[in-house]
Amino acid sequence: MQVYNDFRNVKAGEVYVRESKIFSGGHAIRCIGYGVIDDAPANAPVEETMYWECINSWGPRFADKGIFKIRMDQAIGYRAAYNDWVPESSQMVSE
C-alpha cells in the first residue's frame, strides 16, 4: 500500500481512512479478514463502514498488536493481488 503520514497514528479498534496528503513511501501488508462497523449515532439511519483487517510488519506496538483496519473503499494505492472479491455487508459480522 502507499503510506501517508497519518497512517503511523492508527489506533487499535479504529478504521483507518487516509486524510494526510504527505506521502511516506510504500509498505507491504496482508489482508487477513474483513468486517463491518455500524457507526451511525443513536436514532439515525443505519450507516455502515466496511473494512479490511490487515497485518503489517511494524510489530505488536502498532495499532492492535500489529493488526489494523482500513476502510474498503479507501484508495490505498496498489491493489491487492486477490482483491477481486468484496463481501456483501450481509456476510459480515457487525461489531
matplotlib code that plots the C-alpha trace (Angstrom):
import matplotlib.pyplot as plt

x = [0.0, 1.0, 1.6, 0.9, 2.0, -1.3, -1.1, 1.5, -1.1, -3.6, -5.1, -6.5, -10.1, -10.4, -10.9, -8.1, -9.2, -6.4, -6.6, -2.9, -1.5, 2.1, 3.3, 5.8, 6.5, 5.3, 4.5, 3.6, 0.5, -1.5, -5.3, -6.4, -10.1, -13.0, -15.9, -18.4, -18.9, -22.3, -21.1, -24.4, -25.4, -28.4, -31.7, -30.1, -30.3, -28.0, -24.6, -22.0, -18.3, -17.0, -13.3, -10.4, -8.5, -4.8, -1.4, 1.9, 5.5, 5.8, 5.4, 2.9, 3.1, 1.4, -2.5, -3.9, -0.8, 0.2, -3.3, -5.2, -8.5, -8.7, -12.0, -12.7, -13.4, -10.2, -7.8, -4.5, -2.6, -1.6, -4.5, -4.1, -3.4, -6.6, -8.9, -11.5, -13.9, -15.7, -18.1, -21.7, -22.5, -25.0, -22.0, -20.2, -20.2, -21.1, -19.1]
y = [0.0, 3.6, 5.0, 8.6, 10.3, 9.8, 6.0, 5.9, 7.1, 4.3, 3.2, -0.2, -0.6, 2.4, 2.1, 3.9, 6.5, 8.5, 12.2, 13.2, 14.3, 13.7, 10.5, 8.5, 5.5, 2.0, -0.8, -4.4, -5.6, -8.8, -8.7, -11.4, -10.6, -8.2, -6.8, -4.0, -1.4, 0.3, 3.9, 5.7, 7.8, 6.5, 7.2, 7.8, 6.0, 2.9, 3.9, 1.1, 1.1, -2.0, -2.6, -4.9, -6.3, -6.3, -7.0, -5.4, -5.9, -3.0, -5.2, -5.6, -1.9, -0.7, -0.5, -3.7, -5.9, -5.2, -5.6, -2.7, -1.9, 0.1, 1.1, -1.0, 1.9, 3.7, 4.3, 2.9, 2.9, -0.5, -3.1, -6.3, -9.2, -11.0, -8.1, -9.1, -10.4, -7.9, -9.4, -8.3, -6.5, -9.3, -11.7, -9.6, -9.7, -6.4, -5.0]
z = [0.0, -0.3, 3.2, 4.2, 7.4, 9.3, 8.9, 11.7, 14.1, 13.6, 17.0, 18.0, 17.0, 14.7, 10.9, 9.1, 6.5, 4.9, 5.4, 5.0, 1.7, 2.7, 1.1, 3.2, 0.9, 0.1, 2.5, 2.2, 4.1, 4.2, 4.4, 6.9, 7.3, 6.9, 8.8, 9.2, 11.9, 12.5, 13.1, 13.0, 16.0, 18.0, 16.3, 13.0, 9.7, 9.6, 8.3, 8.0, 7.4, 5.6, 6.3, 5.6, 8.6, 7.8, 9.4, 8.7, 9.8, 12.2, 15.3, 18.1, 19.3, 16.1, 16.2, 17.8, 18.1, 14.5, 13.1, 11.7, 9.9, 6.7, 5.1, 2.0, -0.3, 0.8, -2.0, -0.7, -4.0, -5.1, -5.4, -3.6, -5.9, -4.8, -4.2, -6.8, -4.2, -2.0, 0.5, 0.8, 4.0, 4.9, 5.0, 7.6, 11.4, 13.0, 15.9]

ax = plt.figure().add_subplot(projection="3d")
ax.plot(x, y, z, "-o")
ax.set_aspect("equal")
plt.show()
